[in-house]
Amino acid sequence: MQTITNLEKDLSFEDFKAEVIADYKIAIESRECSLLGRREVLTGKAKFGIFGDGKEVPQLAMAKAFLKGDWRSGYYRDQTFMMAIGELTKEQFFAGLYANTDIELEPMSAGRQMGGHFVTHSLNDNGSWKDLTKQYNSSADISPTASQMPRLLGLAQASKIFRQVEGINKTNFSINGNEVAWGTIGNASTSEGLFFETINAAGVLQVPMVISIWDDEYGISVHAKHHTTKENISEILRGFQRDKNSNGYEILRVKGWDYANLIETYQEASTIAREEHVPVLIHVFELTQPQGHSTSGSHERYKNQERLDWEANHDCNLKMREWIIESGITTNEALTEIERAAKREVREARKNAWNTFLKPIKKEQQDLILLLKQVETNSVNGVFISKLRDSLTHIDEPTRKDLLSNARKALRYTIGESFEEKKQLGNWINAIFENTQPKFSSHLYSETSRSNTLIKEVKPAYDDDAEQVDGRVILRDNFDAIFTNYPEALVFGEDTGKIGDVNQGLEGLQEKYGELRVADTGIREATIIGQGIGMALRGLRPIAEIQYLDYILYAIQIISDDLATTHYRTKGKQKSPLIIRTRGHRLEGIWHSGSQMGGILNLVKGVNLLVPRNMTKAAGFYNTLLQGDDPAIVVECLNGYRLKEKMPNNLSAIKTPIGIVETVKEGTDITLVSYGSTLRIVEQTAKDLLAVGIDAEIIDIQSLIPFDLNHDIVKSIAKTNRVMIIDEDTPGGASSYILNEILNTQNGYQYLDSSPKTLTAQAHRPAYGNDGDYFSKPSAEDIFEAVYGVMHEVSPTNFPKLR
């Protein structure tokens, strides 16, 4: 096990002095990066800046206690920490500020996030795991305040799982669960519900995490008195302090400018969390923010002179400087030289990063200028193209937008003309798009052999005398096989453990596999998802259960902002293949209606959204997902747990394909598209339609994201020439998404002889009771009459008006 160096006990005085001076150099370089970074924004080279100035010294202390194998889940002020652990160079800092799209030059996000958002690479190029125990680890930051907290809980819980659950292959992921998860958050962001939900959950779970609260008394321009009761977050959290009779937190307080005490405090926190496996909260107060919140404004607007004077005197770098001299570690002159050298090195790093960023664009600019000159010579509109070329020539620091905008405008002037240079211009534009678009749009999903969509289907097989069982039994037995075959798999949620979930899909499994692998949680959906994200980032295979689809709204922000973007915002360098299990469809009552599909669809791109019509299909989805790398939401049919299904003889081997629809009934007159519980009503109605001479083809979508990758729906429409989407979601919700996919992505419009139709629920949520459902969502009679109405338009003679 690694140990933390004690600066006073483990080092000679000369080594101690050298380490302190090295720390000071990092702090000064980081500050210079912040100062110069702000100027780069104000001069237009960068779009926005948010920096870590004023937080340098406590981050140095945190870095000393942070060991290889540990994880960080922080926010956009932690640049000094990343520099101190060797995971952020000065040039990389500026590459992030300029949004360089080269992952080698800007390893934090390849320009997909603004500067100040930090990450380390967990994956090799083929998507396989690196050895995370031999590197410092930082989960990918996001901007929404306090949203780093739920993920922090999961990162810490993974250590508990690795330490206490037998049979997991820890190679590359953990050394006996000794890793600590380190969180950072600004004092104002502790007002967010996500912070308090995480604090409570971590106290219950007793996991090894250390939370640092950087407290500079402000949240943007708003003073702490408007954010925090008593203006003191550690004071109001004192009830969480552990004692000899109860679990809780160790709560520590330290001034953010006191280098020696900060080192001691962070070493103490690390020891407690690492050895005792309990959470620790460090309230780092008396910090400053010398440049204000960000480049969007100046802090002189909202801080009075007294506060500004106090901040000038209590700047952590200044106080560290004073302490170094007073302690006899080195002289004022030596520190002055360090400061001068830091300015030179940061300026040089800025220059190198900018030139590296600009050089390929300048080359493309010169190529385009030469090409436009040739085009204008051959075009009758050469004078107009010449103006575009001249404008482009005078852009000293072009963007690719500048290049493409002028090139595409020039191409317009050649409409109706035909010459070689015009063709070359078109090819140049196409090449730029081909090479550049992936820099912004790749890696929303896995691009390796472990993409969920590449997992091959395995159909269920049945004995001749296959038993008819409740659908929930199929799920239960499949989960039983999963927990046997995948020691790293675990499930958790409200009522998930002891009673085996509210619908008994996990009946008896906690008793068999233990309380850590089949676990109950509190009522706290956001941190249930956070547990899953963090554990998945560390190589476990968590299944986070959200009891009902309605309740997913409590966690939709974390799913959308964090889970759905993890692979994208790291350009494939981190993955979090979390499975979210929930249930919905055809429910009764406003709060259990399961009708948020349209909202979910538009908020979770980056996550597969799967809607199996029965539990055999659902079991197959779980088996598929455990073979792949993409996160997913599986929506089970709530009214299907007690419906009878045949028990397959190959249950654990079944794999339902992702992104593939299934034709459950062939027909010739109209294509009916649906999913989930509503599909069963469509199937029943098809029999009634057949009785009046309407032969409907029925397609089960199965997978909303991704949608019908083989374009089988349009193949059906080419046969029937008519389509209707039947959906229990509200108007304009999932039905609009499905229709857009069919008409625009699959070009299904070209085969239609009738207007495409959608049949949805009412705009309101369903009223409670059977009549409420009947008058709120599509019924069998609604479906029959809607389909009959389409056929009446086709042939009023054969299908006379009903009413």
N, C-alpha and C positions, 0 to 999 in steps of 0.2 A: 504493500500500500504506500502511496506517495505521502510525504509529510510536508508541512509548510515550514519554510525557513523562518526561524525566529531571528530577527535582525540583531537583537542585542545578545542572545545567548549562543547562537550557532555560527556567528561570523567574528573574525578578528576586527579590531577597530578600523584597520585600513580597508578591509573588505566592506565593512559597514558603511564607511564614508563613501566608498565607490558606488555602492548600491543606492545610497540616498542621492548622490549627485546624478546618477543615471536616471533616477525617478524624476528629479527636478528637470532634467533635460527633456524628458517625455512630456512633462506638464507644460513646459514653455513652448515646445514644438506644437503641441495640440492647441494651445492658446493662439499661437501665430496662425495656425491653419484656420481657426475660427475668425480671426480678425481679417485675414486676407480673403477668406471665403466670402465674408460679407461684402467686401469691396468688389469681388467678382460678380456678385449678384447685382449690386448697384450700378456697375458699369455695363451690365447686359450680357456678360459672357455666360452666366448661369441664370436660371429662371427663379429659383427660390433657395433660401438657405435657412437651416435651423441647426444650431450648433451646441456644443457641450461646454462652452466657456463658463467658468465659475464652478464647475463640478470636477475639475481635474484631480485634485488631491484625494478625495475619497475614492475615486475610481482607481487610483494607483493602489490604495490599500486593498480594495476589493480584488484587484488583479493578483496581488501577492497570496491571497487565500484561495484563489481559484486554481484547481488542479486539472491536469489532463483527465479527460473522461467526464468532467463536470459540464453542466449546461447553463447557458444564459438565456433568459427571456426578458428582454429589456425594452427600452424606448430610445427615442432619437437624440438623447444627450450623451450617449455612452462612448463617444469616439476615443476618449483617453484610455478607457478600459481596453478597447479593442487594440489600440496601439501598444499598450503595456503588455498584452499577452502575445504580441507579435502577429496579429491577424489583420492589421490595417496599416499600410504604409502611407506616407505623406502623399505620394503620387496617386495612390488608390483613393485617398480622401478627395482629391481634386477630380479624379476621373468620375467619382460618384456625383460630385457637384455639377459636372458638365454632362452627366448622363451618357457616358460612353457606353455603347452597346456591345462592346467586346468583353465577354465574361472573363477573359484572362487579364484584362487591364482594369476592369471594374467588377471584381468578384462578388460584390455585395448583392447586385441584382441585374447587372448588365444594363443599367440605365432604366430599369423598369420601375424603380422607386426613386424618390428624391434622396439626396445625400442624407446621411445620418441614420440610415436603416441598415442594420448589420446582420451578417450571416456567415457561417462557415460551411464548407462543403462536406456533406455526409455521404455523397454518392460518387462512384466512379462514372465514367462516361457511358457505360453500358447499363447503368441503373443499379448496379450491385453496391452493397454497403462497404464503406471504408471501415477501418478499425477505429471506432469512435472512442475507444479507451486510451488511444495513444495520441489524441489530439484534443485541443481546446474546442468546445462546441458552443455555437451560438445559434439558437433558432431564429428564423427570419423575422425581423421586426415588421410591425405594421403601425400605421399612424393613428387609428382610432384609439382614443384615450382609454387606458385600463384594459384594452383588449389583449394585451400580453399576459394578463393574469390567469385566465382559465387554462391556457396552454402550460403555464408554469406549474400548475397543480399536477398535470399529467406527467410532465418531465420529472417532477419529484416523486410521484407515485411509482414510476417505473423502477426507481431504485428499490423501493419497498418490495415490489413484485420480484425483481431479480434476487433480492436477498432472501425472501421468505417462501417462494414457490419452487418446489422441486421439479427437475426435469427440463427446465428451459435451457436451450443452448445459448449461453451468455457470450460466446465468442464474438468479438467485435463490438459488443454492446455494454458490457458491465464487468467489473471486477468485484464480485460478491455484493453488489448493491451499495458500494461505498461512495457513489457519486452524489454530489449536491447540486440541486437546481437553484440558480441565483436569479432573482428577479429585481428589476429596478423600475421605479415609477416616480413621477413628480408629485409633490405634495397636493396640488390641486386635483389631480386625477384620482386621488383616493376618495373623492366625493362620488365617484361612479359606483353604481350597483355591482359591477363586475368585480371591483376591488373587494367589497365587503362579502360578496358571495364566495370569493376565493379564500379570503381570510378565514371565514367560518368553516369551509370545507376542509381546508388544510389542517385546521385545529382538530376537526373530527377525525380525519384520516391519519394524523400524526406522521407526516412525511418530511424527508430531509430537504427543506428549502430555506433559503435566506432571502428575505425581501429588504431591499434598500429603498428608503423613501428620501429622495433628494428634495429638501425643503428650503426654498429661497423666498418663502412667504407670499408668493404671487402665483396666479394662474393666468397667463397672458397678462392682462392689465388689472386683474381683479385680486384684491388683497385676501389673505387667508381668512379674515374675519367673515367673509362672504362664502367661504368654502367649507370651513371646518368648525364644528362646535368647540368652543374654548380655544380656537386657533391652534390646536395642538393634537395631531393625529395619534401620537403615542399615548397621550393622556387619556383620550377617549377609548383607546383600545386596551386600557389596563386590565379590564375584566378578562382578557384573553391570557393574561400572565399565568403561567403554570405554577403550581405549588406542589408540595409533597402529597397532597390528597387528590389532585386532579390534573388531567392533561391540559395542555394549552401551548402557549408560545413562550419562548424566552424573548423578552423585549429589551433592547439596548438603545441607549441614546448617546450620541457623540457629536461634537461640533465639527462642521465640515471643513474647517481650516486648520484643525489640530492634527498634523501629520502623525506624530508619535502615538497619540491616543487612537487615531483611526486605524493604524496598523494593529495595535493591540486588540481593538474591538473586533475587527474583521477576523483575526486569528481565533479569538474566542468564539465568535459566531460559527466559523467553519468547523471547529472542533466539536461544538455542541451538536450541530446538524449532522455532521459526518459520523460521529461515534454513537450518539444517542438517538439518531433518526427522529428528530423533532423539528418543527419549524421555528425559525428565528426571525424577528423583525428588528431592523436597525433604522432608527429615526435619525437621519443625518441632517442636523439643523444648522442655522446660521450660515447658509450658503448664499451665494450671490449669482446674479445673471447679468454680467457686464454689458452685454449688447441687447438686452431685452429678450423677448420671447423668440423672435425670428426677424428676418429681413423685411417683414411686412410693416414694421413700425418701430419707433424709438421708445425706450422705456422712460425717457425724460418726460414724456407726456403724462405719465401716471404715477411717477415716484416724486415725492417732494425732495427738497434739497437735503434735508436731514438724512433721509434714507439713502440718497445718492452718496453723501459724504461717508455714511457708515459702510456702504458697500465698497467704496474706494479703499477704506482702511482695513476691511476684513476680507478682501479678495484672498482666496485660498492660496494662490500662487505667491502673492506678496507675503502672507503669513508664513508660508513654508520657507521662503527666502530668508526672512528675519530669523526663523528658528535655526536654519542651517548656519548662519553667521554667529548667532548667540551660542550655539553648541560647539563652535570651533571646528566644524567639519570642513569648511573652506572659507575663502575670503570674498569680499564684495567684488574685487577685481576679477576673480576667477568666475564668479557667477555672471558678471557683466559680459565676459567673453563667451560664456555658454549662450547667453541671450542673443548676442550679436550673431553667433554662428547659427543659432536656430532660425533667426530671420533670414539669413542667407540660404540655408538649406530649404526652408519652406518656399521661398520665392523661386528657387531652382526647381523644386518639385512641381510647383504650380505651372511654371513655364514648360517643363517637360510634358506634363499631363495635357496641357492645352495644345501644344504642338502635335502630340501623338493623336489627340482627338481630331484636330483640324486637318492633318496631312492627307488622309485618304479622301476627304470631301473636296479639298482643294484640287487634288488630282482629277476627280470626277468633274469638277468645275471647268478645268482647262480642256478636258476631253470634249465636254459639251459645247464650249465656246467654239472650238475648231469645227465641230460638226454643224453647229448652227450657221457658221460662216459659209459652209458648203451648201447648206439647205437654202439660205437666202439668195445665193448666186443662181440657183436653179428654179426658184419659185417666182411666180408673177407677183406675189405679195412680199418680196424680199425686203422692201423698205420697212414693213411692219416687224418682220422677223429681226431685222437689224436693230431695231429699238429694243427688242427683248434681249438680244445678245449684248448690246451696250449696257443695259441695266444690270445684267448678270456680271459683266466684267467689272463693274464698280462696287460689287459686294466683296469687301475684304475678308469677311469671316462668314462664309455662306453656310447654310444648313441644307440638308437634302431636300427639304421642303422647297427652298429657294430654287434648287436645280430642277426638280420635277415640275414645279409650277410653271416655270418659264418654258421648259421643254414641251410640256403638254399644250400650252397656249400656242407655241410656235407650230405645233403639228396641226392645229386647227386651220392655220392659214394655208395649209397645203391640201385642203379638202378638194377632191376632184382632180388633183395632179398626180402624176406618176413618174417618179425618177428614183434612182438608186439611193441618193442621199436621204430622201424622205423615208425609204424603207429602213435605212440605217438608224434614223432618228427614232422610229417606232421600236426597233429592236433594242436601242439604247434604253428607252423608257421601260420596256418590258424587263430588261436585265436588271435595272435598278430595283424595280419592284420585286423581282424574283429573289434578289440577293438581300434586300432590305426588309421586306415585310416580315420574314421569319424572325428578324432581330427584335421585333415588337410583338409578334403573335404566336411564336412557337411555345411548346411545352405547357399548354393549358392542361393537357393530359399526358400520360406517359408515352414516350416515343421509343420505348425499348420493347424487347420481346415479352415483357411482362405487362404490356397494355391489357386492360380488361377485355377489350374488344377482340384480342387475339386468342383468348381462351376458347378452345373448341367445345362445341356442344356434346354432351353425353345424355342421351334420352333415357327416361325411366324405363325399366323392364319389369314385367310382371309375370308371376307364376299363374298358371291356369286357375288356381283356386285362391288367388290373392285376396287377403282379408280386407274388408271395408272398415276403415278406422276413421275417427275424428281427425280433421285436418291438423289439429294441434298435436296429435301424437306423431305425425310425420315430422313436424318441426322439432318436437322434443327429441325424438330418436336421432334426427340428423345433427342436432346440437350436441348430443351425447357423443356421436362419432367425431364431430369436430374437436371437442375438448380432449378426446383420446388421441386423435391424430396430430393435433397442433398444440403442443404444450405451451406455446407462447400466446394462445388465444384465451381471451377472457371476456366476460360480459358483465355489465353493471347498469343499474338504473333504478327507478322508483318501483318498489315491489318486485324487483327482478329476482332477488335471492331466495329468501326463506320460503315464500309461497310459490316460487317458480313462475313469476309474472302473472298479471291479472287474468290471463287466458290460458295459463298452465302450459305454455310452450317450453318452459324450462323446469317442469315438474321434477322434483327429486334431484336435480343436478347440483345444487349447492351442497347437499349432504354428501354427494359423491366426489365433488371436485374441490370443495372447500370455499370458505367465505371470501377469499381474495380473488378467486377465478369466476365465481358466480355471486355477485355482490349487490347488496342493497345500497342505495344512496339516499340522500335527502332530496327534498323537492327543490331542485336547483338546476334547471335544464342547461343553462349556459356553461356551467362548470362540469356537467356531465360530458358535454361535447369537448370541453377543454381537457378533461382527463384523457379522452380518447385521442385528441390531437397530439398531446405531449407523449403519451405512451407509444403511439404509432411512429413518431419521430425517432424513437429510441429502439425500434425494431420489434416491438411487440405487435400483436394483432388484436386490438381491442374491438369489441362490439358495444357501442354506446346505445342504450335503449331509451328512447323518448316515448313515454307511455302512450300518448295519442298524437296523431298528426297535428291537431290544434296546438299542442304544447310546444311544437317545434318553433313556433313564433317567438318564444322566450329565448331561443338560441339561434335564431336565423342570422343575427348580426355576426356572431362568431363563425357560423358555418360559411357565410358569404364572404366576410372580410379576411378570415384567417384560413380555414380549411380549404375553401375553393380556390384560393390564390397561392397556396404554399408552393406547389410545383412550378407554377407560372412565375411567381415573383423571385424565385431562385434560379430560374432558367434550367430546371431539372436537376438542381444540386441538392435538394432536399425533397423527401416525399413523406406523406402522412396518409397511408392507406386505411383510414378509419372507415368502419362499417357502422352506419347509423340505422338502427332497427326501430321501426315505429309501425303504427297501425291506424287505419282510417277507412274511408269510403262508406257511403250509404248509412251514415249514422243519424241519430235523432237528437235534435236540440241545437240551440245556437252555439254552444260551447263544445260540442262533440260532432261537428258537422263534417269535418275532414275536407273542406272545400277551398283550401288555400293554394291549390296546385299552380294557378297562374302566377301568383307571387313567388312561390318557391322556384318555379321554372326560370324566372327571370333573375333570380338572385344567387343561384348556386351553380352557374356555369363553371366547370372545373370539377364538379362532383357528378357522378352518375346518379340518375333518378329512376328507380326501378319500381314497377307497379304490377307485380305478379297477380294473376287472377285466382290462384289457389295456393295451398301450402306446399304442394309438390314443386310447383314453379319457384316458390320463395326459397325452399330448401336448396334447389339447384342454383339460385342466385348466390346464396351464402357460400356454397362450395366454389363457385366460379370466382367470387371476389377474393377468397383467401389464396387464390393462385395468381392474382394480379396486384398491381401497384396503385390503382386509382381509388380514391375514396368514393363512397356511395351511400345513398339513402335507399332503404328498402321499405316500401309501404305495404304491409300485409293487410289483407281484407279482414276487418274486424268481425264481420258476420260470417266468416268462413271457418272459424276454429272448430265449430261443432258440426260442420257439414262433412259428410262421408266422402272419403277418397280411398282409392285402392293403394295398399302399401306396396311400394316397389321392392324388388328383390336386390336392387343395386343402389339403395338410398344414398349412401355416403359418396358414391361415384357420380351421381347426377350432376350435370352442369347445365344451367340455363344460359344460353348465349346472350350477351349484352349488345344492344343495338340492333337486334334482329326481331322482326315481327313474326307472328304465327297466324296462318290462315286456319281458323278453326272450323269453318264451313265454306265450301265452295258454292258459288252461285253465278247467275248470269245477268241479273237485272240491275243491281245496285250494290255498291261496296259500302258496308257499314263498319266504321272504325271506332273502337272503344277500348277500355281497359278496366282492370280491377273488378269490383263488385258489379258495376253497371254492365260489364260484358255479359255476365250471366243472365241479366234481364234481356239483353239483346238476343242472346241465344234462344231464350224461351219465346221471345216475340217472333223470331224467324220462323218458327213452326206455324204460328198463326198466319204469318204473311204467306207462307207457302200454300196454306189452305185456300187463299184467294188468288193464287196464281202469280205471286211475287217471289222470285227465287233470289234471295239476298246472299251475297258473299260477306263473311264476317272475318274481320282481322283484329287480332289482339295485339295491341301496340307493345306490351310487355316492358319496354324501355323507352321512357320519354327523353332522357339524356343518356347516351346519344340516341338519335331517332332514326330508325329504319335505314340502316347503312346500305342495305342492298337494294333500296328503292322498290321493295315488293308491293307497296301500296299502289304506286303508279302503274305497276304491271297489272294489278287487279282492275284499276280504273280503265286501263286500255281495253279491258275485256267487257266491263259493265257500262262504261261511259257515264256513270253517275257515282257520287260519293256523298255520304253523310257522316259527320263526326258526332258521336253521342257521348256526352260528358256530364258528370255530376257537378263540375266546377261552375262558377258563376259566368255569365255572359262576358265574352272578351278575355277569358282566362286561358285555361289549357287548350280549349277548342281553337282559339285564335292562333296559338302557337302551332298546333297540329296542322291547321289549315295552311298556315304560312309555309310549313315544311313541305306539304304536299304540292301546293301551287307554285311556290317560288324556288324551293330547293330541288324538288323532283320534276318541276315543269308539268305537273299533272293537268293543268288547265287545257292543254292541247287535245286531250282525249275526252273532254266533257261535252255531253250533249244537253245536259241540264245544269242549272246553277248549283254550285256546291252548297250544301246545307250544314248548319250546326244545330244541334239540339242540346241545350244546356239546362242547368238549374235556373231558378229565379235569381234576381240580383241580390236578394237578401239571404241571410243564413236560414237554414231550415228551422221551422217551428217544431216544438217538441211533440212527440206522439206520432202514431201511424198516419193520421190525416195530415199532419204537418209535413211529413216526408212526401206523401202523395202529391201535395199541392206545392211542394218546394223543388223537388228534383224529378228528372224524367222518369215517368212510370212506363210500364209495358204498353199501356194504352196510348201514352204520348208518342212512344216510338212507333207503334203500329200506324197511328194516324199521320205522323210526319212522313214516314216512308210511303204510305199510301198516297199522300198528297203529291209527292214527287211523281209517282207513277200516274196519277190522275192528270197531271200536266202533260205527261208523255202521251197518254192515250185515254182521253175522257170517256171513250166508248167502252173500253175494256175495264176501266176503273172509274165508274161514275162517282160523283161527289158524295161523300159520306154525310156531312152536315154543314 
